[in-house]
Amino acid sequence: MTATNGSNDSRGIGLLQQRFRREEFRACVRALLMTPLIGPAHEDFAVIRRQAESLREWFSRETGWILQVEREGARLYKRPGDVTDAMRGLPGYDRRRYVLLSLACAVLERADPQITLRLLGERLLELAAEPMLDFTFVLEAQHERRELVSVCRTLLSLGVLHRVAGDEETFVQAGGDQADALYDVQRRMLAGMLAAVRGPSTWSPEEAPKTLEERLRALVGEHVADSEEGRRTALRHQLARRLLDDPVVYVETLDTEARAYFFNQRGAMAARLCEAAGLVAEQRAEGLALVDEAGVLTDVAMPAEGTDAHVTLLVAEHLATGQRQRRADGAGTAPATGMREHDIADFLHEAKGRYGRYWRKSAREPGAERELATIAIDRLEKLRLAVRMAGFIQPLPALARFALGEAEIRESRGASTRAAGLRLEST
């Protein structure tokens, strides 16, 4: 009896250990997908180091992405499945700020182990003055100093810089000689910033690709073995990258070869990716989405709290209602007519009368509906729920799964403010 009980206890402990390792592995996959460049201070870094070998093998097999894990940090070299997608990027970054980020990294690459914010700005000005860049940047105005500080804070969040002393906001406001900050430069993290197969400096001016799209493709272009197996592996990696990176993959966006592979393998692919990343597959005739029910593994959540998210849900419901009406009228196969942006702004102007008292003050100002419409459309585009096409905002098939319930009004404790909550239903 004692031996039997001991055997059962051992099996139970073994099962618990296996479950713990699976959950730990899943947490690492999710952390690396959300933050491909992770420093030692990250809460999951110690676990990633412990699971490094299994993680390298999984990412290499399923996506073709390379994972480097060292004492100084971890870097998952993610490469997009679609380099023409303009919806990706750091929050609040436009082309100008990306230029500043690139120039800041170039300065840091040549800098001493420590650098001040002021010295970083001065050396960045020297690089920005290169005639070939056709780029203008000075540090005289407060808004330009704020641009530099925004780039520095991005590098701080990525672990490329570590603040030793000082305050960036003082530099923005005062800009005098005494307003400064001191940073340590983390070399290994800086070296992981560029996730390219080939560095841009390896091209001579005569050989360099001319257009932006050609440059992007050249940076991430990978060798594909000239064999049937090599082409199948490349297709599998491309589709896995899109499934993990994009909110939804539509069949119509795939070429003939990728579409055939997708239809044949999407069930097995979805099962493997969902098991490792803690996702749930939603397979429909129009495509496939891997959904994170916890709402954590996403850059843009829907539904979410706040005025912008509330407005986005209202616009989503407005577009989805029109989409469902067309289907009910038997026009499901006809080209979608969509809505113009000013029509969406007019709809939000009307919605303000019902919901405006729950929105932030600036959203209730006259004319604010135009800005709100732009914000909502941008969020829907990032979520692959709508697309701008020929001057119209066209709903995409996945939008049909969203429907709004009645508003739930919640009285916050200890305050007189009220919030409007929206219930999301699946249709």
Secondary structure, DSSP 8 states (H G I E B T S, - for coil): -HHHHHHHHHHHHHHHHHHHHHHHHHHHHHHHHH-SEE-TTSTTHHHHHHTHHHHHHHHHHHT--EEEEETTEEEEE---S-TT-TT-S-TT--HHHHHHHHHHHHHHHTS-SEEEHHHHHHHHHHHHT-GGG-----SSSHHHHHHHHHHHHHHHHTTSEEEEEE-HHHHHHT-STT--EEEEE-HHHHHTS---SS-GGGS-TTTS-SSHHHHHHHHH-----SSHHHHHHHHHHHHHHHHHHSS-EEGGGS-HHHHHHHHHHHHHHHHHHHHHHT-EEEEETTEEEEE-TTS-S-SS-SS-SSHHHHHHHHHHHHHHHHHHHHHHTT-TTS----B-HHHHHHHHHHHHHHHGGGS-GGGGSTTHHHHHHHHHHHHHHHTTSEEEETTEEEE-GGGGGEEE---EEEE-TTSS-EEEE--EEE-
